[in-house]
Amino acid sequence: MDKMIARFPAQLGEALEIAQKIELKKHASPLRSVFISGLGGSGIGGGFVQDFVRSTCKLPVVVSKGYQAPAWVNKHTLAICSSYSGNTEETLSTFEQLTSTGAKIVCIASGGKLIELAKKHGYDYVQLPGGWSSPRACLGYSVVAQLGVFRAAKLIPGKLLNNVATAQKRLTQDQASIQKHARKIAGFLVGKTPVLYIADHAEAVAVRWRQQINENAKMLCWHHVIPEMNHNELVGWRDQRPDVAVIWLRNHDDYQRTAIRTDINKDIVEHYTQTSIEVFSKGKSQIEKALWLVHLGDWMSIYLAELRKVDPVEIKVIDFLKGELAKV
């Protein structure tokens, strides 16, 4: 896993080359909505894209992480099915439902049934490089390929992909310092339950941190967004919780009122836990900042796994679940 994470900057470069070459067949109906289906590493890829295109894409973008396509999907919808393996059960179920809607379907996978079905039905598809044993380590492919589809559909400007290129350069340059920072954060989390808070426009970053802590470090974790948590979860901070470690994931240009709320929340929460860590992103664009935090969190989860003496690649319980599902 550490070797796969170390390759993340290079993976972004490979993904950019793929994204720049994406061309879509002409669709008869104008697009008025975007629907993305994906689970796990592919699902969080859709979450990042949803965050990244919010200020430039004029169509509503919805990400689904289940079996069913919503009733509103129609011939005016760009429907992206993303599964690194190409065999994700829920995404394949959604794909089958989409085929009768008239939607503009684009499949993204390294192979598997999803690519086979795309070829069979004549749908557009983006084939990603194979050979990665852990789909969660392929986030760069997922995010950038989906951005490439948006660009090819003329829903976003090309500058977003340029921002990915800038992020790649920064991550390559900052790799050593990111690892050092990540190791320090991991040390604070041993023996505690991590709680992540972040501004609502960047929720995908917190979701990624939570998922990596879950899968790589084999730990429970939860996250929430500000300001929403001010209307509910904040009231739950009432008792001393020395077993909880709070991480505030922040950007220097977060919306002003959100930043003020975060400062106040931090003062309140620190009355109930001794472990409270602020982590500020680096970079200029939203994409650059988010990918910097992603790389930091990925490395942190590896060091946390080391400290807990667990194998970050192993996911036996998920394999067991799939085996039991296969019997039904």
Steps between C-alpha positions, in 0.01 A plus 500: 500500500783742575639445149157565347455820700849617408394466133199730544668805339614287206150351475356850466737557208391176331135587561545843341633340183192276490260786574639724228424232240138439601251565222128429525255399230244764412181479705168593340352680802645798692638413842319643802630286788789274600470172689808314630483143629793363702590330826807506722805651331298566185213651697724745683645590160154618404478693826817691418378577149172627642695736727744607228245590233253676728608850403534438124252230393155647445323164523402328825734213588383210716715211626337165580658232720237231477317258272235723347485779245258784585181548301608842368781357284398537135630581153624837627730337760872430479530175698850395607551147634834474679651178638874438499459122482203527268321238709344700783159341562314821582638693202418217259143495635472875446647468149233249398228741613660789313490321166124558469508872587655640183773663709845577359687214671877502551675211678833536681688185607823306457309211346247249632130475418447876481737541205358186337146637528602844374651341189200272454251787514720747311536745786795730557758364743834596653730207571740558788836326554459168681725320744425695817404258778310757708238714320520762776857568388366599155326820605707707259379299201138525614495874568695612194321266258165633618623857462611403150147381420357831625748690281422285196129568557583872510368537855819640656797705376832333429666700778377247757727238347780758502440532875552125532834535319605773743394282793708213364812715493443622856446149634816379331698786656336472844506121533762486777347779708151352457624165630663665800182691581288186452714295739457764769121506462484119513679507835219708650231255385626173648255364755238762417193534280566764232231762435538716190344841437520699177321777309198374308641584155791259556323204660655248260838557667364398841323200347830390345683535833227301676503224242879469505502484881230231478665284234872556549521547878199274579341761729158654544481871425231759434477835326265796471488830315478859615255677521261201507655349814424827682131412474529156663829327581647792693242438774640148537825642633394496864721242673873457536629282213872430546456205261415732209748686277356788296658610174394831345565484126521858380577729206625854547230626265201317646183711490543769766197411713594132483854581614365701794269213593793257486702715741211513746432127464863425570489704823188312613620150411839547665323515837415130454802343332874546543580406141401768249706549183468765230616402151514772234521417131763632261447630148308764307205329330238287672627196312859559607402542865274197504754267338770623740278408795415167337866406468566604858208292625602198294850501648360559848281190469804291405700618800200440723479146366869452582449625855204266543694213342229422242524427128365802309425291189298225672118530476394149605168612646397658168606184316288299747203729437530456124526126543182488707318722249606268218311217672171689472 
